[in-house]
């Protein structure tokens, strides 16, 4: 058992932390993009429902809550990804 461990090189600590940071950053990007897509889908769904119904409360909900949150999440995603 010890012979196997001696023959195998251990990864440097800085490489482990670098990989953890990169994977955490990618996870954050995935989370922000998924939330942005969900809020945009909800926004478009309410817009389509509003076309078929004569109800202004859907427009109010949409303009008050979903549009600002989807804009914030999309801006956050574009700021987190360099070059976008």
N, C-alpha and C positions, 0 to 999 in steps of 0.2 A: 504494500500500500504506500509506504513512504517512498519507494523507488518510483512509483508512478507520479507522485507529487513533485519529486525532484526533477524529473524529466520535463515536466510541463511548466511553462513560464507563466507567472502570474501577471495579470494586467496591471499597469500602473494606476495609482489612485486618481491621478488627474484625468486619465482617460475614462474611468468609470464616472467621475463627476461631470465630465464634458458630455458623455452620452446621456446621463440623467437630465441635464439641463436642456439638451436638444430635444429629447423625447417629451419633456414637460412643455416646452415651447410649442411643439407640434400638437400636443394634446390641447393646449389653450386655443390654438388656431382652429382646431376641429370643433371645440365647444362653442366658440364665438360664431363660427360660420354656420353650424347647425342651428343655433338659436336665431341667427339672422334669417335663415331660410324659413324657419317655422313662423316667425313673426311676419315675414313678407307673404307667406302663403295665407296666413290668417287675414292679412290686409286685403289681399286680392279676393279671397272668399267673401268677405263682407262687402266688398265693392260689387261683386257679381250678385250677391243676395239683395243688395239695395236696388239693383236694376229691376228686379222682379217684384219687390215689395215697395209699398209707399210708406216707408217708415224712416223718419229722420234720426231716430235714436241709433241706428246702425252707423250712420255717417258720423254722429257725434262720438260714439265709442271709437270708431276708426281714427278720426282726426285727433282725439284726445290721447289715446293710449298706444295704438298699434303703429301709427305712422312715425311718431317721434322715437319709439323704441327700435323700430326696424332701421331708421336712419342712423341712430346712435350705434347700433351693432354693426352696420355695414361700414360706417366711418372707422370704428374701432378695428375691424378686420383689415381694412385697407391701410391703416397706420401700422398694424403689426406685421404686415407683409411688406418687406422692402421692395421697391420697384413698382408698386401698384399705384 
